[in-house]
Every structure is written in C-alpha cells, then in structure tokens.
Amino acid sequence: MPAQDVNYSDLQRRMNGAIGVLKTELAGLRTGRASAGMLDPISVDAYGSSMPLNQVATVSVPEPRMISVQVWDRSMVSAVEKAIRESSLGLNPVVDGQNLRLPIPELNEERRHELIKVAHKYAEQAKVAVRHVRRDGMDMIKKLEKDGDLSQDDSRVSSDKVQKLTDDMIAEIDAILAKKEQEISQI
C-alpha cells in the first residue's frame, strides 16, 4: 500500500509546532502573577537589530508580584525599558541603575477581558496554522491519487487520517485556551 508516501509524522510535527508557538505566546500573557515567561515575546532594538529580551538581560521573579530585569550592558537600559513599555503587557518599568523592576498590578475586569481576547486571537492563529498543514496534507493525497500512486480507497483512508489528526490538534488547542482563560479569570 503506497499510502506511506503521505508523511503523517511530518504533518503531525508541523501541527505540534503550531501548538508550541501557541503555548509560548500564551505564556507571555500575564495572569496577575509574575512569571519570567511573560517577557519572552518582547524584542529589544539592540546593536542594530531586534533581539529577544533574554539575550540582553537576565529576567527573574523575586516576588509573586514583581519581575526583575538585570540588563547586562548599561547602554541598553533605555532600549529595554522602551521595549517593555511599548509591549501590550501594560507594565511600567522602574529603572534602578542597570536593573528594571516591573511591579505586576492586579488585573481589573476590563483588562482580564482584553487578555482573554488576545488569548483567543493566538488560539485562532494556531488553528489556522494547523488547517494550513491539513490543506498541504490533503493536496499531497490528491496529487498522489491523480498520479495513480494512490487508489481512491487509500486516498479516502489517508484523508480521514489527516482529518482526524487535525481534529485532535484543534481539540488540544481548545483545551489549552480553556486552561489559559481559567487562569486569567482567577481572582
């Protein structure tokens, strides 16, 4: 059965990549508690290029409602402060030499709803990415069938397999989103 020409493991790897990106983006949404991962999506204009914050500073969480950012290069302090202020996290850094302290304010109801909307946007982007991978898989199956390398029955079985994989990934995305929504809604 030449259905092995359809590389399911590659499709699954690519779909898992979309879920990995979703998890990274959701880790950057704040939930009222300090987390070093909150600053992961922030990029700093440093040395003529855009660099992730963790490549120009050390991020730590000394208290449940405080993030500390220790910038390695004194000349980068203002660039790091600017990047944090301009991020969608709503944080106000307090500069103290080469350190920045980021107090995490309580989330009000309006901000919680905004964060849930952002989480939904990230989840939808992940679903779109998974659907793109499904489309690539379906196109591959159609091409194999058209070329005569795959019978109609094998094509239907392969299509069902790709659709099942897609449905499982979408369900996993929904579960991750529901967990993050609950985390954001917690007071």
C-alpha positions as CSV (number, residue, x, y, z in Angstrom):
1,M,0.0,0.0,0.0
2,P,1.7,3.2,-1.2
3,A,-0.1,5.3,1.4
4,Q,3.3,5.6,3.2
5,D,4.0,8.3,0.6
6,V,1.8,10.5,2.8
7,N,4.2,11.6,5.6
8,Y,1.9,11.7,8.6
9,S,4.8,12.2,11.1
10,D,5.8,15.4,9.2
11,L,2.3,16.7,9.3
12,Q,2.0,15.9,13.0
13,R,5.4,17.6,13.6
14,R,4.3,20.7,11.8
15,M,0.9,20.8,13.7
16,N,2.7,20.3,17.0
17,G,4.9,23.3,16.0
18,A,1.8,25.5,15.8
19,I,0.8,24.3,19.3
20,G,4.3,25.0,20.6
21,V,4.1,28.6,19.3
22,L,0.6,29.0,20.9
23,K,2.0,27.8,24.3
24,T,4.9,30.3,24.0
25,E,2.5,33.2,23.1
26,L,0.1,32.3,25.9
27,A,3.0,32.1,28.4
28,G,3.6,35.8,27.6
29,L,0.1,36.8,28.7
30,R,0.0,37.9,32.3
31,T,-2.4,36.4,34.8
32,G,-1.9,38.6,37.8
33,R,1.1,36.6,39.0
34,A,4.7,37.4,37.9
35,S,6.3,35.0,35.5
36,A,9.7,35.3,33.7
37,G,8.0,33.9,30.6
38,M,5.7,36.9,30.4
39,L,8.6,38.9,28.9
40,D,9.5,36.2,26.3
41,P,7.6,37.8,23.4
42,I,9.4,41.2,23.9
43,S,12.1,42.1,21.4
44,V,14.6,44.9,22.0
45,D,16.3,47.0,19.4
46,A,19.9,46.3,20.3
47,Y,23.1,46.7,18.4
48,G,21.3,47.5,15.1
49,S,18.9,44.5,15.2
50,S,15.9,43.2,17.0
51,M,16.8,40.7,19.8
52,P,14.8,38.8,22.3
53,L,14.9,40.4,25.7
54,N,16.5,37.3,27.3
55,Q,19.6,37.9,25.0
56,V,20.3,41.3,26.5
57,A,19.2,40.8,30.1
58,T,18.6,38.4,32.9
59,V,14.9,38.0,33.9
60,S,14.0,36.8,37.4
61,V,10.9,36.8,39.7
62,P,12.0,37.8,43.3
63,E,8.4,38.2,44.5
64,P,4.9,36.9,43.3
65,R,4.0,40.4,42.0
66,M,7.4,41.6,40.8
67,I,9.7,40.9,37.9
68,S,13.3,42.0,37.9
69,V,15.2,42.6,34.7
70,Q,19.0,43.0,35.0
71,V,20.4,44.5,31.8
72,W,23.9,43.3,31.0
73,D,25.0,46.4,29.0
74,R,24.4,49.8,30.7
75,S,23.8,51.4,27.3
76,M,20.9,49.1,26.6
77,V,18.8,50.0,29.7
78,S,16.7,52.7,27.9
79,A,16.1,50.4,24.9
80,V,14.9,47.6,27.2
81,E,12.7,50.0,29.2
82,K,11.2,51.3,25.9
83,A,10.5,47.8,24.6
84,I,8.8,46.8,27.8
85,R,6.7,50.0,27.9
86,E,5.6,49.5,24.3
87,S,4.7,45.9,24.7
88,S,1.0,45.0,25.1
89,L,1.6,43.8,28.6
90,G,0.7,47.1,30.3
91,L,3.8,47.1,32.5
92,N,5.6,50.2,33.9
93,P,9.3,49.5,34.5
94,V,11.0,51.3,37.4
95,V,14.7,51.9,36.4
96,D,17.3,51.4,39.1
97,G,20.7,51.6,37.6
98,Q,21.1,48.5,35.4
99,N,18.1,46.9,36.9
100,L,14.4,47.3,36.0
101,R,11.7,46.4,38.4
102,L,8.4,45.6,37.0
103,P,5.5,45.6,39.5
104,I,2.7,43.4,38.4
105,P,-0.6,45.3,39.1
106,E,-3.8,43.5,40.0
107,L,-5.8,42.7,36.9
108,N,-9.1,44.6,36.7
109,E,-12.1,43.0,34.9
110,E,-11.7,45.0,31.7
111,R,-8.0,44.0,31.4
112,R,-9.0,40.4,32.0
113,H,-11.4,40.5,29.1
114,E,-8.8,42.1,26.9
115,L,-6.3,39.4,27.8
116,I,-8.9,36.7,27.0
117,K,-9.5,38.3,23.6
118,V,-5.7,38.2,22.9
119,A,-5.6,34.6,24.0
120,H,-8.5,33.8,21.6
121,K,-6.6,35.6,18.8
122,Y,-3.4,33.5,19.5
123,A,-5.5,30.3,19.5
124,E,-7.2,31.2,16.2
125,Q,-3.8,31.8,14.7
126,A,-2.7,28.3,15.8
127,K,-5.9,26.8,14.4
128,V,-5.2,28.5,11.1
129,A,-1.7,27.1,11.0
130,V,-3.0,23.6,11.8
131,R,-5.5,24.0,9.0
132,H,-2.8,25.0,6.6
133,V,-0.9,21.9,7.4
134,R,-4.1,19.8,6.8
135,R,-4.5,21.5,3.4
136,D,-0.9,20.6,2.5
137,G,-1.6,17.0,3.5
138,M,-4.8,16.9,1.6
139,D,-3.2,18.4,-1.5
140,M,-0.4,15.8,-1.3
141,I,-3.0,13.0,-1.1
142,K,-4.9,14.4,-4.1
143,K,-1.7,14.6,-6.1
144,L,-0.8,11.0,-5.3
145,E,-4.3,9.9,-6.3
146,K,-4.2,11.9,-9.5
147,D,-0.7,10.5,-10.4
148,G,-2.1,7.0,-9.8
149,D,0.2,6.3,-6.8
150,L,-2.8,6.0,-4.5
151,S,-6.1,4.3,-5.1
152,Q,-9.4,6.0,-4.3
153,D,-10.0,3.9,-1.2
154,D,-6.5,4.6,0.1
155,S,-7.0,8.2,-0.7
156,R,-10.2,8.3,1.4
157,V,-8.5,6.4,4.3
158,S,-5.5,8.8,4.1
159,S,-7.8,11.9,4.0
160,D,-9.7,10.6,7.1
161,K,-6.4,10.0,8.9
162,V,-5.3,13.6,8.2
163,Q,-8.7,15.0,9.2
164,K,-8.6,13.0,12.5
165,L,-5.1,14.4,13.2
166,T,-6.3,17.9,12.5
167,D,-9.4,17.4,14.8
168,D,-7.2,16.1,17.6
169,M,-4.9,19.2,17.3
170,I,-7.8,21.6,17.2
171,A,-9.2,19.9,20.4
172,E,-5.8,20.3,22.1
173,I,-5.7,24.0,21.1
174,D,-9.2,24.5,22.6
175,A,-8.1,22.7,25.8
176,I,-5.0,24.9,26.1
177,L,-7.1,28.0,25.5
178,A,-9.7,27.0,28.1
179,K,-7.0,26.4,30.7
180,K,-5.5,29.9,30.0
181,E,-8.9,31.5,30.1
182,Q,-9.5,30.0,33.6
183,E,-6.0,31.2,34.7
184,I,-6.7,34.7,33.5
185,S,-10.2,34.8,35.1
186,Q,-9.0,33.7,38.5
187,I,-9.0,36.5,41.0
